[in-house]
Amino acid sequence: MEMTEMTGVSLKRGALVVEDNDSGVPVEETKKQKLSECSLTKGQDGLQNDFLSISEDVPRPPDTVSTGKGGKNSEAQLEDEEEEEEDGLSEECEEEESESFADMMKHGLTEADVGITKFVSSHQGFSGILKERYSDFVVHEIGKDGRISHLNDLSIPVDEEDPSEDIFTVLTAEEKQRLEELQLFKNKETSVAIEVIEDTKEKRTIIHQAIKSLFPGLETKTEDREGKKYIVAYHAAGKKALAKVRTAADPRKHSWPKSRGSYCHFVLYKENKDTMDAINVLSKYLRVKPNIFSYMGTKDKRAITVQEIAVLKITAQRLAHLNKCLMNFKLGNFSYQKNPLKLGELQGNHFTVVLRNITGTDDQVQQAMNSLKEIGFINYYGMQRFGTTAVPTYQVGRAILQNSWTEVMDLILKPRSGAEKGYLVKCREEWAKTKDPTAALRKLPVKRCVEGQLLRGLSKYGMKNIVSAFGIIPRNNRLMYIHSYQSYVWNNMVSKRIEDYGLKPVPGDLVLKGVQEAYREMLTADNLDIDNMRHKIRDYSLSGAYRKIIIRPQNVSWEVVAYDDPKIPLFNTDVDNLEGKTPPVFASEGKYRALKMDFSLPPSTYATMAIREVLKMDTSIKNQTQLNTTWLR
């Protein structure tokens, strides 16, 4: 196979383009939280702790789907309905299955199932364990200015208008609970009155600031009642009982300094939690809606990730206080800016990855890493794009494109083999037995999963209106299925293109010519027309986009290290450096050997596919789990 001067090839629904690649990177994940000094009256989010999810960047939805407005039964409506829901998983939800995870994963997908079959290098492969510990996979975002994001400064910008630290302790836990219930309209009170025990202007000011800072949407005023001073909190929009003509005695609106940018940007360090889950946790502690946060790219779960986040009109002081409340999160590098962040603005991600218990010789490792640096790897969509159970997400996407809505419903809800929580198994069993969405929904303690949202939609709209029921699922989640099918087609077509033509550019790489029949044959087999991918529902209409076939990583470096304890970290994280921990020192000999590698990738590119090219082995959870359990045994 000829490798000359081939740096990048892209495919558009049947088209390829040769380009240089000089970009950046992707990845993500997180651990359990504990309450410390912060008060949160509701239960915590249940945090699922995957044993070994091979996942890195979950790229933003590519520019391959029309961006029409979502259906009327979508996020906002669902959000309102879910306000009544308890957060967190019950003990029942966390019960272990009788089968081991490795046994259950025998039903999972392999790379060949989703079209990942080719390699571009000629070196001999070797074995290694990917993400044996989530801390073996660290991702640093590369910003739009080309700088790698690091958490290295926990200081708060000096601002004379910030309230004092006392705002976090001046209210009792009981007062915070009453205020939160008032804020969320969860009680019948139209206001909450807090007695000022030490009646000084300074004390009253702190209470006013604490309520308005900790409970956005509430306003306050001071009242005399039977010779005692009270701070009264109520909704700014107000119930009718509080609607009256404003006077000088009425509360002043809490103002955001005009000289300060409206957005506080910060670096978020997180462990073993994906970006959306992290945002949900932060929004709960801050008592705000998640949509006031913005970011440039989503980072995956089973990893340590560092990325920039922006939030609207929340002070750095208030954000920094979360460092005292949350485990496995750290916020820092605060600054005030005029603008939010936008998806896709990042240049990529920088990865630091450890492959443990490698079997390759030093020469084999050298050849493999030189090949990765000089030739690159096939830009396949990684395994996380297709789900972990016996019903791949691309099958649901295909059914949507076919307008087979009964099949969509069945694929999402029917019982399936594979690694699933006990409560999902029971929900599916109930659905198979009764086809009653309300009865199946009762089996789910947490209803924000796709299954719960679809069941709620079916309960609301009926079994004859599956399209509307499906529309209750947030738009990004719905489009995930479509993108999964596109990824499935891409992987298969790239494998065929490389098998037929190698890596040399050929006519037809930029237009539907030469490889056209392969596309047409595959889509026809799926009852789809490549010449007409318009869907009755605009969201599900597909257009094409270019994507490089070959990616050459940047900033590639590596070293082989020896170690004896499989549990020890093999490099320092940003938090380790902040805490002044000494980097690990390795002996020349050890019971085990590990390959530590660093490289940068552009957005929407999968680090696991780069690692696959190095190892020449299947990176699926199914295969990696067997490696893990074999080694651990």
C-alpha positions as CSV (number, residue, x, y, z in Angstrom):
1,M,0.0,0.0,0.0
2,E,1.5,3.3,-1.1
3,M,1.8,5.9,1.6
4,T,3.3,8.9,-0.3
5,E,2.4,12.4,0.8
6,M,-1.0,11.4,2.0
7,T,-1.9,13.6,4.9
8,G,-5.7,13.8,5.0
9,V,-8.7,12.5,3.0
10,S,-12.3,13.5,3.6
11,L,-15.5,11.9,2.7
12,K,-18.8,13.6,1.9
13,R,-21.8,11.2,1.6
14,G,-19.7,9.7,-1.2
15,A,-16.8,12.1,-1.6
16,L,-13.2,12.4,-0.4
17,V,-10.8,15.3,-0.2
18,V,-7.0,15.4,0.4
19,E,-6.0,17.9,3.0
20,D,-3.3,18.7,5.5
21,N,-4.2,18.2,9.1
22,D,-2.7,20.6,11.6
23,S,-5.3,20.7,14.3
24,G,-6.1,19.7,17.8
25,V,-8.1,17.0,20.1
26,P,-11.1,15.3,22.2
27,V,-12.4,13.2,25.5
28,E,-14.3,12.9,29.1
29,E,-15.8,11.5,32.5
30,T,-16.3,11.6,36.6
31,K,-16.7,10.1,40.2
32,K,-19.2,10.5,43.1
33,Q,-19.9,13.7,44.8
34,K,-20.3,14.4,48.6
35,L,-21.8,17.3,50.4
36,S,-19.4,19.2,52.6
37,E,-20.0,22.8,53.5
38,C,-22.7,23.4,50.9
39,S,-26.3,22.9,51.6
40,L,-28.4,21.3,48.9
41,T,-31.9,20.4,50.1
42,K,-32.7,18.0,47.3
43,G,-30.9,14.7,46.9
44,Q,-27.9,14.5,44.6
45,D,-27.9,13.4,41.1
46,G,-27.2,9.7,40.8
47,L,-23.8,9.2,39.3
48,Q,-23.4,6.1,37.2
49,N,-19.9,4.8,37.5
50,D,-19.1,2.7,34.4
51,F,-16.6,0.0,34.9
52,L,-14.9,0.5,31.6
53,S,-16.5,2.8,29.1
54,I,-14.1,3.3,26.2
55,S,-15.1,6.8,25.6
56,E,-13.3,10.1,24.8
57,D,-14.6,13.1,23.1
58,V,-18.3,12.9,22.2
59,P,-18.0,15.3,19.3
60,R,-20.5,17.9,18.8
61,P,-23.2,17.0,16.3
62,P,-21.5,17.4,12.9
63,D,-22.6,19.8,10.3
64,T,-24.5,17.0,8.6
65,V,-28.1,17.6,9.9
66,S,-30.3,20.5,9.2
67,T,-30.7,22.7,12.2
68,G,-34.4,23.4,12.1
69,K,-36.4,24.2,15.2
70,G,-37.2,21.2,17.5
71,G,-40.7,19.9,17.9
72,K,-43.1,21.7,20.2
73,N,-42.9,18.8,22.7
74,S,-39.3,19.2,23.7
75,E,-36.8,20.3,26.3
76,A,-38.6,23.2,28.0
77,Q,-41.8,21.2,28.5
78,L,-40.0,18.2,29.7
79,E,-37.9,20.3,32.1
80,D,-41.1,21.6,33.7
81,E,-42.6,18.2,34.1
82,E,-39.4,16.9,35.7
83,E,-39.3,19.5,38.4
84,E,-41.4,17.2,40.5
85,E,-39.0,14.3,40.2
86,E,-36.6,13.2,42.9
87,D,-33.0,13.4,42.0
88,G,-30.6,10.6,42.5
89,L,-30.7,6.8,42.2
90,S,-32.2,4.7,44.9
91,E,-30.3,1.8,46.4
92,E,-32.4,-0.5,44.1
93,C,-31.0,1.4,41.1
94,E,-27.4,0.5,42.1
95,E,-28.0,-3.2,42.6
96,E,-25.5,-5.4,40.9
97,E,-26.6,-7.9,38.3
98,S,-25.9,-11.6,38.9
99,E,-23.8,-11.7,35.7
100,S,-20.4,-10.0,35.9
101,F,-19.9,-6.9,33.7
102,A,-17.5,-8.9,31.5
103,D,-20.1,-11.6,31.0
104,M,-22.8,-9.1,30.1
105,M,-20.5,-7.3,27.7
106,K,-20.2,-10.5,25.6
107,H,-23.4,-9.1,24.0
108,G,-21.7,-5.8,23.1
109,L,-20.5,-4.5,19.8
110,T,-17.1,-5.2,18.3
111,E,-15.3,-2.8,15.9
112,A,-16.2,-5.0,12.9
113,D,-19.9,-4.6,13.7
114,V,-19.7,-0.9,13.0
115,G,-17.4,-0.9,9.9
116,I,-14.0,-0.4,11.7
117,T,-11.8,-3.0,10.0
118,K,-8.7,-1.4,8.4
119,F,-5.3,-0.1,9.5
120,V,-2.9,2.1,7.6
121,S,0.4,1.2,9.3
122,S,2.6,-1.9,8.8
123,H,4.1,-2.3,12.3
124,Q,3.4,-5.3,14.5
125,G,0.6,-4.7,17.0
126,F,0.8,-5.5,20.7
127,S,-1.5,-5.7,23.7
128,G,-2.3,-3.0,26.3
129,I,-5.1,-2.0,28.6
130,L,-6.9,1.3,27.8
131,K,-8.5,3.2,30.7
132,E,-7.7,0.5,33.3
133,R,-8.1,3.6,35.6
134,Y,-10.1,6.7,34.4
135,S,-7.1,8.7,35.5
136,D,-5.0,7.0,32.8
137,F,-6.9,9.2,30.2
138,V,-6.5,12.9,30.6
139,V,-7.8,15.5,28.2
140,H,-7.0,19.2,28.0
141,E,-9.0,21.4,25.7
142,I,-7.2,23.5,23.1
143,G,-9.0,26.9,22.9
144,K,-9.7,29.0,19.9
145,D,-6.5,30.9,20.5
146,G,-4.5,27.6,20.3
147,R,-3.6,27.5,24.0
148,I,-4.1,24.3,26.0
149,S,-6.4,24.8,29.0
150,H,-4.9,24.0,32.3
151,L,-6.2,24.5,35.8
152,N,-3.3,26.3,37.5
153,D,-4.9,29.2,39.4
154,L,-7.6,29.0,42.1
155,S,-7.5,32.8,43.0
156,I,-10.6,35.0,42.6
157,P,-10.4,38.2,40.6
158,V,-10.5,41.2,42.9
159,D,-13.8,43.0,42.7
160,E,-14.9,45.6,45.2
161,E,-18.6,44.9,44.3
162,D,-18.5,41.3,45.4
163,P,-20.3,40.5,48.7
164,S,-18.4,39.1,51.6
165,E,-17.8,35.4,52.2
166,D,-20.4,35.6,55.0
167,I,-23.2,35.2,52.5
168,F,-22.5,31.4,52.4
169,T,-22.9,31.0,56.2
170,V,-25.4,33.6,57.3
171,L,-28.5,31.5,56.4
172,T,-29.4,28.3,58.3
173,A,-30.0,25.0,56.5
174,E,-33.7,25.3,57.3
175,E,-33.9,28.8,55.9
176,K,-32.1,27.7,52.8
177,Q,-34.6,24.9,52.3
178,R,-37.6,27.2,52.7
179,L,-36.0,29.7,50.3
180,E,-35.3,27.0,47.7
181,E,-38.8,25.7,47.9
182,L,-40.1,29.3,47.4
183,Q,-37.8,29.8,44.5
184,L,-39.1,26.7,42.8
185,F,-42.7,27.4,43.7
186,K,-42.7,24.1,45.6
187,N,-44.7,25.3,48.6
188,K,-47.8,27.4,49.2
189,E,-45.9,30.3,50.7
190,T,-45.9,33.6,48.7
191,S,-42.9,34.8,50.7
192,V,-40.4,33.7,53.3
193,A,-39.6,36.0,56.3
194,I,-36.2,35.6,58.1
195,E,-35.9,37.4,61.5
196,V,-32.8,39.5,61.9
197,I,-31.4,38.5,65.3
198,E,-28.5,41.0,65.4
199,D,-30.2,44.0,63.9
200,T,-27.5,46.0,62.3
201,K,-27.4,47.5,58.8
202,E,-24.4,45.4,58.0
203,K,-26.1,42.2,59.1
204,R,-29.3,43.0,57.1
205,T,-27.1,43.8,54.0
206,I,-25.4,40.4,54.2
207,I,-28.8,38.6,54.4
208,H,-30.1,40.5,51.4
209,Q,-27.0,39.7,49.5
210,A,-27.1,36.0,50.5
211,I,-30.7,35.5,49.4
212,K,-30.2,37.2,46.1
213,S,-26.9,35.6,45.3
214,L,-27.9,32.0,46.3
215,F,-31.4,32.1,45.1
216,P,-31.6,33.9,41.7
217,G,-35.1,35.1,40.9
218,L,-35.9,36.1,44.5
219,E,-36.1,39.7,45.7
220,T,-36.0,41.0,49.3
221,K,-37.1,43.8,51.4
222,T,-36.9,44.7,55.1
223,E,-40.1,44.8,57.3
224,D,-40.9,45.7,60.9
225,R,-43.2,43.2,62.5
226,E,-44.2,43.6,66.2
227,G,-41.0,45.5,67.0
228,K,-38.8,42.9,65.2
229,K,-36.9,43.3,61.9
230,Y,-37.4,40.7,59.2
231,I,-36.0,40.2,55.7
232,V,-38.8,39.1,53.4
233,A,-38.0,37.2,50.3
234,Y,-40.4,36.8,47.4
235,H,-40.4,36.2,43.6
236,A,-39.6,39.2,41.5
237,A,-42.2,38.2,39.0
238,G,-44.4,37.7,42.0
239,K,-47.6,36.2,43.1
240,K,-50.6,38.5,43.0
241,A,-50.4,39.0,46.7
242,L,-47.1,40.7,46.3
243,A,-47.9,42.7,43.2
244,K,-48.2,46.3,44.2
245,V,-47.0,49.8,43.2
246,R,-43.2,50.1,43.8
247,T,-42.2,52.6,46.4
248,A,-38.9,53.7,47.9
249,A,-39.3,51.0,50.5
250,D,-39.5,48.3,47.9
251,P,-36.4,46.2,47.2
252,R,-33.7,47.3,44.8
253,K,-32.9,45.0,41.9
254,H,-29.6,43.2,42.4
255,S,-27.3,44.9,39.8
256,W,-24.4,43.4,37.9
257,P,-21.6,46.0,37.6
258,K,-21.7,47.6,34.1
259,S,-17.9,47.6,34.1
260,R,-17.7,43.9,34.4
261,G,-18.3,41.4,31.5
262,S,-21.6,39.6,31.8
263,Y,-19.9,36.2,31.6
264,C,-17.6,34.5,34.1
265,H,-15.2,32.2,32.2
266,F,-13.5,29.5,34.2
267,V,-11.6,26.3,33.7
268,L,-13.4,23.1,34.9
269,Y,-11.4,20.1,36.0
270,K,-13.5,17.0,36.4
271,E,-13.0,13.3,37.0
272,N,-15.2,10.5,35.7
273,K,-18.1,12.6,34.6
274,D,-19.3,13.9,31.3
275,T,-19.8,17.6,30.5
276,M,-23.6,17.7,30.6
277,D,-23.7,15.8,33.9
278,A,-21.1,18.2,35.3
279,I,-23.1,21.2,34.2
280,N,-26.3,19.7,35.8
281,V,-24.4,19.3,39.1
282,L,-23.1,22.8,39.0
283,S,-26.5,24.3,38.2
284,K,-28.1,22.4,41.1
285,Y,-25.6,23.8,43.6
286,L,-25.9,27.3,42.2
287,R,-29.7,26.9,41.9
288,V,-29.8,28.1,38.3
289,K,-30.9,26.6,35.0
290,P,-28.2,24.6,33.1
291,N,-28.8,26.7,29.9
292,I,-26.9,29.7,31.4
293,F,-23.7,27.7,30.9
294,S,-21.8,27.5,27.6
295,Y,-18.8,25.6,26.4
296,M,-16.9,24.8,23.2
297,G,-17.0,21.0,23.2
298,T,-18.4,18.2,25.3
299,K,-16.0,16.0,27.1
300,D,-16.6,12.4,27.9
301,K,-17.1,10.4,31.1
302,R,-14.4,7.9,31.9
303,A,-11.4,10.3,32.0
304,I,-10.0,13.4,33.7
305,T,-10.8,16.4,31.6
306,V,-10.0,20.1,31.6
307,Q,-12.0,22.6,29.6
308,E,-13.2,26.2,29.6
309,I,-16.8,27.0,30.7
310,A,-18.7,30.3,30.6
311,V,-21.7,31.2,32.8
312,L,-24.0,34.2,32.7
313,K,-23.8,36.6,35.7
314,I,-22.5,34.2,38.3
315,T,-19.6,35.7,40.3
316,A,-16.2,34.0,40.4
317,Q,-16.5,34.1,44.2
318,R,-19.7,32.0,44.1
319,L,-18.2,29.6,41.7
320,A,-15.0,29.2,43.7
321,H,-17.1,28.4,46.8
322,L,-18.1,25.1,45.0
323,N,-14.5,23.9,45.4
324,K,-15.4,23.4,49.1
325,C,-18.5,21.5,48.3
326,L,-17.8,19.1,45.4
327,M,-15.4,16.2,45.2
328,N,-13.8,15.4,41.8
329,F,-14.5,18.8,40.5
330,K,-12.2,21.9,40.6
331,L,-13.0,25.3,39.2
332,G,-10.3,28.0,38.6
333,N,-8.6,30.4,36.2
334,F,-11.6,32.8,36.6
335,S,-12.1,35.9,34.4
336,Y,-15.0,38.1,33.4
337,Q,-15.7,38.4,29.7
338,K,-18.3,40.0,27.4
339,N,-19.2,36.9,25.5
340,P,-20.2,33.3,26.1
341,L,-18.5,30.3,24.5
342,K,-19.9,28.5,21.4
343,L,-19.8,24.9,20.4
344,G,-17.1,24.2,17.8
345,E,-14.9,27.2,18.7
346,L,-12.2,24.9,20.1
347,Q,-9.2,24.0,18.0
348,G,-9.1,20.5,19.5
349,N,-7.9,18.6,22.5
350,H,-4.6,17.4,23.9
351,F,-4.5,13.8,25.3
352,T,-2.2,12.2,27.9
353,V,-2.9,8.5,27.8
354,V,-1.5,5.6,29.7
355,L,-1.7,2.0,28.2
356,R,-1.0,-0.4,31.1
357,N,0.5,-3.8,31.0
358,I,1.8,-3.5,27.4
359,T,3.4,-6.6,25.8
360,G,5.3,-4.8,23.0
361,T,9.0,-4.6,23.0
362,D,10.7,-1.2,23.0
363,D,11.3,-1.6,19.3
364,Q,7.7,-2.4,18.6
365,V,6.5,0.6,20.6
366,Q,9.0,2.8,18.8
367,Q,7.8,1.6,15.4
368,A,4.1,2.0,16.3
369,M,4.5,5.5,17.7
370,N,6.7,6.7,14.8
371,S,4.0,5.4,12.4
372,L,1.3,7.3,14.4
373,K,3.3,10.4,14.2
374,E,4.3,10.2,10.5
375,I,1.4,8.4,8.9
376,G,-1.5,8.9,11.3
377,F,-4.7,6.8,11.6
378,I,-8.0,6.2,10.0
379,N,-10.5,8.8,11.1
380,Y,-13.2,6.3,12.1
381,Y,-16.0,7.3,14.4
382,G,-15.2,5.5,17.7
383,M,-17.2,2.8,19.5
384,Q,-18.9,5.2,21.9
385,R,-20.8,6.6,19.0
386,F,-22.8,3.4,18.8
387,G,-23.8,2.5,22.3
388,T,-22.8,-0.4,24.6
389,T,-25.7,-2.8,24.4
390,A,-27.2,-5.3,22.0
391,V,-29.3,-2.6,20.3
392,P,-26.8,-0.2,18.6
393,T,-27.9,3.5,18.4
394,Y,-27.4,3.4,14.6
395,Q,-30.3,0.9,14.3
396,V,-32.6,3.5,15.9
397,G,-31.2,6.2,13.6
398,R,-31.9,4.0,10.6
399,A,-35.5,3.4,11.7
400,I,-36.1,7.2,12.2
401,L,-34.8,7.8,8.6
402,Q,-37.1,5.1,7.3
403,N,-40.1,6.7,9.2
404,S,-40.5,3.3,11.0
405,W,-41.8,4.8,14.2
406,T,-43.1,1.6,15.7
407,E,-39.6,0.1,15.2
408,V,-38.0,3.2,16.8
409,M,-40.2,2.7,19.9
410,D,-39.5,-1.0,20.1
411,L,-35.7,-0.6,19.6
412,I,-35.5,1.9,22.5
413,L,-37.8,0.1,24.9
414,K,-37.6,-3.6,24.2
415,P,-35.6,-6.0,26.5
416,R,-32.0,-6.3,25.4
417,S,-29.0,-8.3,26.3
418,G,-26.0,-6.4,27.7
419,A,-24.8,-4.3,30.5
420,E,-27.7,-2.4,32.0
421,K,-28.8,-1.2,35.4
422,G,-31.4,-3.4,37.2
423,Y,-34.1,-0.7,37.1
424,L,-33.8,-0.4,33.3
425,V,-34.1,-4.2,33.0
426,K,-37.3,-4.2,35.0
427,C,-38.7,-1.3,33.0
428,R,-38.1,-3.1,29.8
429,E,-39.7,-6.3,31.2
430,E,-42.8,-4.4,32.2
431,W,-43.0,-2.8,28.8
432,A,-42.7,-6.2,27.0
433,K,-45.4,-7.7,29.2
434,T,-48.0,-4.9,29.2
435,K,-47.1,-2.3,26.5
436,D,-48.4,0.1,29.1
437,P,-46.1,3.2,29.2
438,T,-47.4,4.4,32.6
439,A,-46.7,1.0,34.2
440,A,-43.3,0.8,32.7
441,L,-42.5,4.4,33.7
442,R,-43.3,3.4,37.4
443,K,-40.3,1.0,37.3
444,L,-37.9,3.9,36.6
445,P,-36.7,5.8,39.7
446,V,-34.9,8.3,37.4
447,K,-37.0,9.3,34.4
448,R,-34.5,11.6,32.6
449,C,-33.1,8.8,30.6
450,V,-34.2,8.4,27.0
451,E,-36.4,5.5,27.9
452,G,-38.2,7.5,30.6
453,Q,-38.7,10.5,28.4
454,L,-40.2,8.3,25.6
455,L,-42.5,6.5,28.0
456,R,-43.7,9.8,29.4
457,G,-44.3,11.0,25.8
458,L,-46.3,7.8,25.1
459,S,-48.3,8.3,28.2
460,K,-49.1,11.8,27.2
461,Y,-49.8,11.4,23.5
462,G,-50.8,7.8,23.2
463,M,-49.4,4.8,21.3
464,K,-50.8,6.1,18.0
465,N,-48.7,9.3,18.1
466,I,-45.2,8.0,18.5
467,V,-43.7,10.9,16.6
468,S,-44.9,13.4,19.2
469,A,-44.0,11.1,22.0
470,F,-40.4,10.8,20.6
471,G,-40.3,14.6,20.3
472,I,-40.4,14.9,24.1
473,I,-36.8,13.7,24.1
474,P,-34.3,16.6,24.0
475,R,-33.3,17.4,20.4
476,N,-29.6,16.6,20.8
477,N,-30.5,13.2,22.1
478,R,-32.8,12.5,19.2
479,L,-30.2,13.6,16.7
480,M,-27.6,11.4,18.4
481,Y,-29.4,8.4,16.7
482,I,-29.3,10.0,13.3
483,H,-25.6,10.9,13.7
484,S,-24.9,7.3,14.8
485,Y,-26.3,6.0,11.6
486,Q,-24.3,8.5,9.5
487,S,-21.2,7.4,11.5
488,Y,-22.0,3.8,10.7
489,V,-22.3,4.5,7.0
490,W,-19.1,6.6,7.1
491,N,-17.1,3.8,8.8
492,N,-18.2,1.2,6.3
493,M,-17.6,3.4,3.3
494,V,-14.1,4.4,4.5
495,S,-13.2,0.8,5.0
496,K,-14.4,-0.1,1.5
497,R,-12.6,2.9,0.0
498,I,-9.3,2.0,1.6
499,E,-9.7,-1.7,0.6
500,D,-10.4,-0.8,-3.0
501,Y,-8.0,2.2,-3.5
502,G,-5.5,2.3,-0.6
503,L,-4.5,5.8,0.5
504,K,-3.8,7.3,-2.9
505,P,-6.2,10.1,-3.9
506,V,-8.4,9.0,-6.8
507,P,-11.1,10.6,-9.0
508,G,-14.4,10.6,-7.1
509,D,-12.9,11.6,-3.8
510,L,-14.6,15.0,-4.0
511,V,-17.9,14.1,-5.7
512,L,-20.2,11.1,-5.8
513,K,-18.3,9.3,-8.5
514,G,-16.3,6.1,-8.3
515,V,-17.5,5.2,-4.8
516,Q,-21.1,6.2,-5.6
517,E,-22.4,2.7,-6.2
518,A,-21.1,1.5,-2.8
519,Y,-23.1,4.2,-1.1
520,R,-26.2,3.6,-3.2
521,E,-26.0,-0.2,-2.5
522,M,-25.6,0.3,1.2
523,L,-28.4,2.8,1.6
524,T,-30.7,0.9,-0.8
525,A,-30.3,-2.2,1.4
526,D,-31.5,0.0,4.3
527,N,-34.5,1.2,2.3
528,L,-33.1,4.7,1.9
529,D,-32.6,6.8,-1.2
530,I,-29.2,8.5,-1.4
531,D,-30.7,11.1,-3.8
532,N,-33.4,12.2,-1.4
533,M,-32.5,12.3,2.3
534,R,-35.2,14.9,3.0
535,H,-37.4,13.8,5.9
536,K,-41.0,14.7,6.7
537,I,-39.7,16.1,9.9
538,R,-37.1,18.8,9.2
539,D,-34.8,17.9,12.1
540,Y,-34.2,14.4,10.6
541,S,-33.4,15.6,7.0
542,L,-29.7,14.8,6.2
543,S,-27.2,16.8,4.2
544,G,-23.6,15.9,3.5
545,A,-20.3,17.2,4.9
546,Y,-16.6,16.5,4.3
547,R,-14.6,14.6,6.8
548,K,-10.9,13.6,6.6
549,I,-10.1,9.9,6.2
550,I,-6.6,10.2,7.6
551,I,-5.7,12.2,10.7
552,R,-2.1,12.9,11.6
553,P,-1.8,13.8,15.3
554,Q,0.2,16.8,16.4
555,N,2.6,17.2,19.3
556,V,3.2,13.5,19.6
557,S,5.6,12.2,22.3
558,W,5.8,9.0,24.4
559,E,7.8,7.0,26.9
560,V,7.7,3.5,28.3
561,V,7.7,3.2,32.1
562,A,8.1,0.3,34.5
563,Y,6.0,-0.1,37.6
564,D,5.0,-2.7,40.2
565,D,1.7,-1.4,41.7
566,P,-1.1,-1.5,39.1
567,K,-3.0,1.1,41.2
568,I,-0.5,3.9,41.3
569,P,-0.9,7.0,39.0
570,L,1.8,7.2,36.4
571,F,1.8,11.0,35.9
572,N,0.6,14.1,37.7
573,T,-2.7,15.8,37.0
574,D,-3.3,19.6,37.2
575,V,-4.8,19.2,40.7
576,D,-1.7,17.1,41.7
577,N,0.5,20.0,40.5
578,L,-1.6,22.6,42.3
579,E,-1.3,20.6,45.5
580,G,2.5,20.4,45.1
581,K,2.7,16.6,44.6
582,T,6.0,15.2,43.4
583,P,5.7,13.6,40.0
584,P,6.2,9.8,40.1
585,V,9.7,8.4,39.7
586,F,10.1,5.1,37.9
587,A,12.6,2.3,38.4
588,S,14.4,0.9,35.4
589,E,12.8,-2.5,36.0
590,G,9.3,-3.4,37.2
591,K,6.6,-6.1,37.2
592,Y,4.6,-4.2,34.5
593,R,5.4,-1.9,31.7
594,A,3.2,1.0,30.5
595,L,3.2,3.2,27.4
596,K,2.6,6.9,28.3
597,M,1.7,8.9,25.2
598,D,0.8,12.6,24.5
599,F,-0.8,13.9,21.3
600,S,-3.2,16.5,20.0
601,L,-6.2,15.9,17.8
602,P,-8.7,18.2,16.0
603,P,-12.3,18.3,17.1
604,S,-14.7,15.5,16.3
605,T,-11.8,13.0,16.2
606,Y,-11.5,10.0,18.4
607,A,-8.4,9.3,20.4
608,T,-9.4,5.7,20.8
609,M,-9.0,5.3,17.0
610,A,-5.4,6.7,17.3
611,I,-4.7,4.2,20.1
612,R,-6.2,1.4,18.0
613,E,-3.7,2.1,15.2
614,V,-0.9,1.9,17.8
615,L,-2.0,-1.4,19.3
616,K,-3.5,-3.0,16.2
617,M,-6.3,-4.3,18.4
618,D,-10.1,-4.0,19.0
619,T,-10.9,-1.0,21.3
620,S,-14.5,-2.1,22.0
621,I,-15.6,-2.4,25.5
622,K,-16.3,-6.0,24.8
623,N,-12.7,-6.7,24.0
624,Q,-11.1,-4.3,26.6
625,T,-13.3,-5.7,29.4
626,Q,-12.0,-9.1,28.7
627,L,-8.4,-7.8,28.8
628,N,-9.0,-6.1,32.1
629,T,-10.6,-9.0,33.8
630,T,-8.0,-11.4,32.5
631,W,-5.2,-9.2,33.8
632,L,-7.0,-8.6,37.2
633,R,-7.6,-12.3,37.6
